[in-house]
């Protein structure tokens, strides 16, 4: 169903490098584009991945590799999730069965995979800064290669991208920015810059008059000197007359476009034109996200990135299970907002991923999507709170770290009543190392005034949302994983939890496992079952507050002679286990054994969460081994 791209791969079978591409004619490139679309639709139906973004850049990527000379010329993909076609053309098409799988091909640009991958990113708005850095290095080394940054219109709203544009325009280095304008990031784009691009995209009069004026100038023989300068001023005036502001050229870029991003002839002609321009060039390319697969074209937001699907029906293959924590959060927030008009939801272009679409339908005036602008979102929340509102900053853990300064300076330092709903906390699976939500415990717990919670199950998440909304003594955060709930009964009327209190969920003696969050409590329970034959029964604690700690319970555990093992799906350095160690060290309490178990000091790559936990030793077997090591050693007979 719904694809015009299914078919053979006759030409694709001949392409193992960009050099092979250059032997083809433009009509052959057009045929190859359709073969690549069919290849992507078929492969991703089994592996999942970022289908819609890559279907939208097929011709653009072909044109880039056809015109430029990679890897001498450097392509810098913003975010990198739209690099599948680039991977196909650079010798990796035979690895697509392993896409986003454990030890397989990464879903983003990865330097260890290919010399053609020169910059890695999983977050947006980094490409222009990287391009500027590479252009400066090129010029200092006396080299002559081309630098091309490919950035989406959504990523262009990020503050870092605008900072880089300002610098590039000032320095006037030779580099090319390809603006891939598909009117989408993940969610629909918002903001003044998006509206500006829309005006350019739809203003047919500008391009028509511009072309007629340039044609007129070419008929004047030997145009030069004063007349040439006058003509150039006339062209500039024409731009300002027809288009409301030539923003890119005001920043120092030569603007070319809009160009049909699915027309190879237009793309190649524009690249040729750009080559004769000294200084930075911005090529405005208009594409259709999901092109060639009708379900993805119709709903590119859902098809931005997802799991396996059925090609014929265009339906995702969904695992059957309990509601995801994201859904429980979203439903709880709606219930709370029905009774509390202070509540405002804020998200940085993640309204769908954070589960807030229903909230937006129910409370359109209290739903704020700022676009890809995490820093702005954080400070916006601080100001909302100071004016008596109750902002809920719904954000993935990996994206929240982009606003760390604002969290410290604007939210926590001013002790504002901001609620953080930290989604994708812990391992995220196939998105891998750039998206792992494993650092927020360490960087959030170190900030004064912060309260940090994690639920044992979906029902406790509801109680934590109630706790967070009723808490009026400063910022408070609840983190939850990218998982289905455990299937407990949901209480109708959630109640606030006393701040800084833990609960014992399983009695035991000698050993206590302090587990942070649902996945870790499950591991603790599995380990306890394995320890039964050994006659060891550990106490299991739901350490639901990561800050503040339950100091009373920690003192009692010491006084009652327990040894401790802490479990967290977060960085072990500076994390929850470190906090427990600090508690005892600060009070000069010694004599008990404490073993923190978490994620070691390296970046964990893509795979399933189960495989990622296995790799780092977050397993019941590891817990059993560590606990046995705490037992007193028996003296051997002489």
Helices and strands as residue ranges (DSSP letters): G 12-14, H 18-21, H 26-47, H 51-55, H 58-67, E 74-77, H 84-87, I 88-92, G 93-98, H 127-141, E 147-152, G 155-157, H 159-171, E 176-181, H 192-202, H 204-218, H 225-242, H 247-250, E 254-260, H 264-275, E 281-286, H 294-298, E 309-310, E 315-316, H 325-339, E 343-347, H 357-362, G 364-366, E 367-369, H 374-386, E 390-396, H 397-400, G 401-403, H 404-406, I 407-412, E 419-423, G 429-434, H 440-445, E 451-454, H 458-470, E 476-479, E 503-506, E 511-515, H 518-531, G 532-534, E 539-542, E 545-547, H 551-559, E 563-571, H 576-586, E 594-599, H 609-616, H 620-629
